Amino acid sequence: MDAELNMKYAHIVGWGSFWPDKILTNDDIANIVDTSDDWIFARTGIRERRIAGEGETTATLAFEAAARALVVAGLHPSQLDMIIVATSTPEYIFPSTASRVQDYLGAARAGAFDLSAACSGFVYALNMAAQAIATGSIRNAVVIGSETMSRVLDWEDRGTCILFGDGAGAVVLRGSSIPGGVMASELRSDGSGGDLLRLPAVYHNPVPALGPEYLGNGHKHNTIAMDGRQVFRFATRVLYQSILNVLKKADLNIDDVALFVPHQANVRIIQHVAKKLKVPMEKFYLNVERAGNTSAASIPMALCDAIEDGRLRPDDNVVFIGFGGGLTWAASVVKWDVTPPEVTRLDREWKRTRYIVARGRSKVRRWGRRMEAYLTGSPTPDARLRDAEKEKKLPPS
Ligand code: UT7
């Protein structure tokens, strides 16, 4: 068979994460709501989390993580066929965060879309990209989890605002004829538990003719609401079975797994699952103490830390497990087969210049659209949007 047509194994060949500079400690949060470092650490294992700064968005965090992953993979953005961003905190419903990342990267040949499966999103996205590679429809993909959770938290709700943080992580998947890479996945959902963890996407426009009772359903819009105890119970129930199911699909036993990289929500949930599986806690990689719960970003961010800590060697089997809103949960088994390359600082800096070029190209395209509008006597796209916003009385974007 033609080698090009047989590139069905989706290998992880690059990885990168981005942590915003600003650190918010438990003590800082204790100045905002009635809580304490002792309580938060004892109940969750979290000490601190990162908060996105001015000018940082879910898209810029995603871009930074993807750019780093491409350097490790030694791939040029123009070689990408697909960009998926798993996120629950996009700045826009459309354009997707992934399309913005595509523009920042200058990935001219890539399709791009966002994937919404809350904290399970990264594992879902990994499976989607791996399947596209397996069918031969694409060769190279970047899969990103990126979140700015701090912007959708109710900072008066101590049940949620203590948990979450901001950040991004990415992996590059590349088709290969060598067996390995993403070997099996299990994706699940139970929508009947949707109300246990939710984030309304849009403000519900009042319908004046129908009166104020049509304004909404009593919860605050655009901030997270959660029934923590129920979510805790759900997580401990499904994770154990999901891990066993996915290992069975990959024809592996629990002892064949070198490392579990779980969604970093709460150390107690992981301890519970480890005990049930009779697996030592050392086999579960944790960075929740420093990162908090970064939702879809947590698994790829933890993976990057695990690699940096030397926790993965060629031929290791690694299991990713996510769970969260939807309710959703998902697991994947990956055969790890890459020795981390040496990436010099010079190499990194040199490769970044291409993104300056991509920004320039994007500006030229926008400028071209304006020129075309000018020459054909039609209003510029910006002016048309301004008029539409005025007409609809929408706040300017
Ligand atoms: O990405 C997936 C998303 N979510 C999760 O994984 C969350 C899963 N759930 C959890 O992690 C835990 O349920 C929490 C950490 C959110 C809460 O821990 P808990 O042990 O389930 O606490 P609880 O809600 O049962 O509350 C116990 C007590 C209550 O006081 P009373 O009624 O016993 O007097 C709460 O009012 O702790 C109180 N409490 C707090 N106290 C200090 C709740 N939140 C806080 C707080 N600081 N931040």
Residues whose N, C-alpha, C, O or C-beta is under 5 A from the ligand:
A	BS01	UT7	D34 T35 S36 W39 R43 T44 C119 R158 G159 I162 G228 R229 V231 F232 A265 N266 F323 G324
